Amino acid sequence: MEKERILSPVDIIVSQSDLDGFIIYANPIFYKIAGYNYGELIGENHNIIRHNDMPRIIFKLLWDALKQKKEVSCLVKNRCKEGGFYWVFAYIRPSINQDGTVRNYISTRRAASKKAKSIIEPLYKQLLETEKEYGMELANEQFKQFIDINRYGEQSDNEVIYNIQY
């Protein structure tokens, strides 16, 4: 049985990745929570901490938005090096050069709330099952339906996720 690592309310994980998702900076809290030795994450793809319970569609949507120079808020279950997992509420944004090109991506993550986990865990389980049986396109439609059902007025997708977190 995997053990969950709980972030404290003051823990903020920060990382930067290049345009292909390879980690170029990770703060000490990231190393501590994920269970890696200092420096071990540099040069690794961010998917090194991807938990098997995470639907692929979430990362596809995340990368699609980032490549359009949009900010993303999402809830993610990450894997620790020696087993175990931790949930985060992530805010990821592109770092833009003066000429408008993307330099890298910056992610800040804090503990996912109990409320958010209780809402997102069943959804992610359903999305995983849909991906396995019917593919990414249907999982994408299910996720969009979930966002729309939880949307108030003209909220953005990011605002919907924020409201689920808080």
BADOMAR-638159 format. One record per residue (C-alpha): x, y, z. Coordinates in steps of 0.5 Angstrom, whole numbers, padded with zeros to 4 digits, always signed. Each point is the difference from the previous one (the first is absolute). Layout:
+-------+-------+-------+
!     x !     y !     z !
+-------+-------+-------+
!     X !     Y !     Z !
...
+-------+-------+-------+
END
This chain:
+-------+-------+-------+
!     x !     y !     z !
+-------+-------+-------+
! +0000 ! +0000 ! +0000 !
! +0003 ! +0007 ! -0002 !
! +0001 ! +0005 ! +0005 !
! -0003 ! +0007 ! -0001 !
! +0005 ! +0006 ! +0002 !
! -0004 ! +0006 ! +0002 !
! +0003 ! +0007 ! -0001 !
! +0000 ! +0005 ! +0005 !
! -0004 ! +0006 ! -0001 !
! +0006 ! +0004 ! -0001 !
! +0004 ! -0005 ! -0005 !
! +0000 ! +0003 ! -0006 !
! +0004 ! -0004 ! -0006 !
! +0003 ! +0004 ! -0005 !
! +0003 ! -0003 ! -0007 !
! +0002 ! +0002 ! -0007 !
! +0000 ! -0004 ! -0006 !
! +0003 ! +0001 ! -0007 !
! -0005 ! +0000 ! -0006 !
! +0000 ! -0007 ! +0000 !
! -0002 ! -0001 ! +0007 !
! +0007 ! -0002 ! +0003 !
! +0002 ! +0003 ! +0007 !
! +0005 ! +0006 ! +0000 !
! -0002 ! +0002 ! +0007 !
! -0003 ! -0003 ! +0006 !
! -0001 ! +0003 ! +0007 !
! +0002 ! -0004 ! +0007 !
! -0007 ! -0001 ! +0001 !
! -0001 ! -0004 ! -0006 !
! +0006 ! -0004 ! +0001 !
! -0002 ! -0002 ! +0007 !
! -0008 ! -0001 ! -0001 !
! +0002 ! -0005 ! -0007 !
! +0006 ! -0003 ! +0004 !
! +0005 ! +0001 ! -0004 !
! +0008 ! +0003 ! +0001 !
! +0001 ! +0007 ! -0001 !
! +0002 ! +0001 ! -0007 !
! -0003 ! -0007 ! -0002 !
! -0006 ! +0003 ! -0004 !
! +0004 ! +0005 ! -0004 !
! +0000 ! -0003 ! -0008 !
! -0006 ! -0005 ! +0002 !
! -0006 ! +0001 ! -0004 !
! -0006 ! +0002 ! +0005 !
! -0003 ! -0006 ! -0002 !
! +0005 ! -0004 ! +0005 !
! -0005 ! +0002 ! +0005 !
! -0007 ! -0002 ! -0004 !
! -0004 ! -0005 ! +0004 !
! -0003 ! -0005 ! -0003 !
! -0007 ! +0002 ! +0002 !
! +0000 ! +0007 ! -0004 !
! -0004 ! +0000 ! -0006 !
! +0005 ! +0001 ! -0006 !
! -0006 ! +0005 ! -0003 !
! +0002 ! +0005 ! +0006 !
! +0007 ! +0001 ! -0002 !
! -0002 ! +0000 ! -0008 !
! -0005 ! +0006 ! +0002 !
! +0006 ! +0003 ! +0005 !
! +0005 ! +0000 ! -0006 !
! -0005 ! +0002 ! -0005 !
! -0002 ! +0006 ! +0004 !
! +0008 ! +0002 ! +0002 !
! +0002 ! -0001 ! -0008 !
! -0006 ! +0006 ! -0001 !
! +0004 ! +0004 ! +0005 !
! -0006 ! -0001 ! +0005 !
! +0001 ! -0001 ! +0008 !
! -0003 ! -0006 ! +0003 !
! -0003 ! -0002 ! +0006 !
! -0001 ! -0008 ! +0002 !
! +0000 ! -0005 ! +0005 !
! +0005 ! -0005 ! +0000 !
! +0002 ! -0007 ! +0003 !
! +0008 ! +0000 ! +0000 !
! +0004 ! -0007 ! +0001 !
! +0006 ! +0001 ! +0006 !
! +0006 ! -0004 ! -0002 !
! +0000 ! -0005 ! +0005 !
! -0008 ! -0001 ! -0001 !
! -0005 ! +0003 ! +0003 !
! -0004 ! +0007 ! -0003 !
! -0002 ! +0007 ! +0001 !
! -0005 ! +0004 ! -0002 !
! +0001 ! +0007 ! -0003 !
! -0004 ! +0006 ! -0002 !
! +0005 ! +0003 ! -0006 !
! +0000 ! +0006 ! -0003 !
! +0004 ! +0000 ! -0006 !
! +0002 ! +0006 ! -0005 !
! +0005 ! +0001 ! -0006 !
! +0005 ! +0005 ! +0001 !
! +0000 ! +0005 ! -0006 !
! +0006 ! +0003 ! -0003 !
! +0000 ! +0007 ! -0002 !
! -0001 ! -0002 ! -0007 !
! -0006 ! -0004 ! +0002 !
! +0003 ! -0007 ! -0001 !
! +0000 ! -0005 ! +0006 !
! +0006 ! -0001 ! +0004 !
! -0002 ! -0005 ! +0005 !
! -0006 ! -0002 ! +0005 !
! -0001 ! +0001 ! +0007 !
! -0004 ! -0004 ! +0005 !
! -0002 ! +0002 ! +0007 !
! -0004 ! -0006 ! +0004 !
! -0003 ! +0000 ! +0006 !
! -0004 ! -0005 ! +0004 !
! -0006 ! -0002 ! -0003 !
! -0006 ! +0001 ! +0004 !
! -0004 ! -0006 ! +0003 !
! -0006 ! +0003 ! -0003 !
! +0004 ! +0000 ! -0007 !
! +0002 ! -0007 ! +0001 !
! -0007 ! -0003 ! +0001 !
! -0002 ! +0003 ! -0006 !
! +0006 ! -0001 ! -0005 !
! +0002 ! -0007 ! +0002 !
! -0007 ! -0004 ! -0002 !
! +0000 ! +0005 ! -0007 !
! +0008 ! -0002 ! -0001 !
! -0002 ! -0008 ! +0001 !
! -0006 ! +0001 ! -0005 !
! +0005 ! +0003 ! -0005 !
! +0005 ! -0005 ! +0001 !
! -0005 ! -0005 ! -0002 !
! -0003 ! +0004 ! -0006 !
! +0007 ! +0000 ! -0002 !
! +0001 ! -0007 ! +0000 !
! -0006 ! -0002 ! -0003 !
! -0002 ! +0005 ! -0005 !
! +0006 ! +0005 ! -0001 !
! +0002 ! +0007 ! +0002 !
! -0005 ! +0003 ! -0004 !
! -0006 ! -0002 ! +0004 !
! +0004 ! +0001 ! +0006 !
! +0001 ! +0007 ! -0002 !
! -0008 ! +0001 ! -0001 !
! -0001 ! -0003 ! +0007 !
! +0005 ! +0005 ! +0003 !
! -0003 ! +0006 ! -0004 !
! -0007 ! -0002 ! +0003 !
! +0003 ! +0000 ! +0007 !
! +0002 ! +0007 ! -0001 !
! -0006 ! +0002 ! -0003 !
! -0004 ! -0003 ! +0005 !
! +0004 ! +0004 ! +0006 !
! +0000 ! +0006 ! -0004 !
! -0003 ! +0007 ! +0003 !
! -0002 ! +0005 ! -0005 !
! +0006 ! +0002 ! -0005 !
! +0005 ! -0004 ! +0005 !
! +0007 ! -0002 ! -0004 !
! +0002 ! -0007 ! +0001 !
! +0005 ! +0002 ! +0004 !
! -0005 ! +0004 ! +0005 !
! -0004 ! -0007 ! +0000 !
! +0006 ! -0004 ! +0003 !
! +0002 ! +0006 ! +0005 !
! -0007 ! +0000 ! +0002 !
! +0000 ! -0008 ! +0001 !
! +0007 ! +0001 ! +0004 !
! -0003 ! +0005 ! +0004 !
+-------+-------+-------+
END
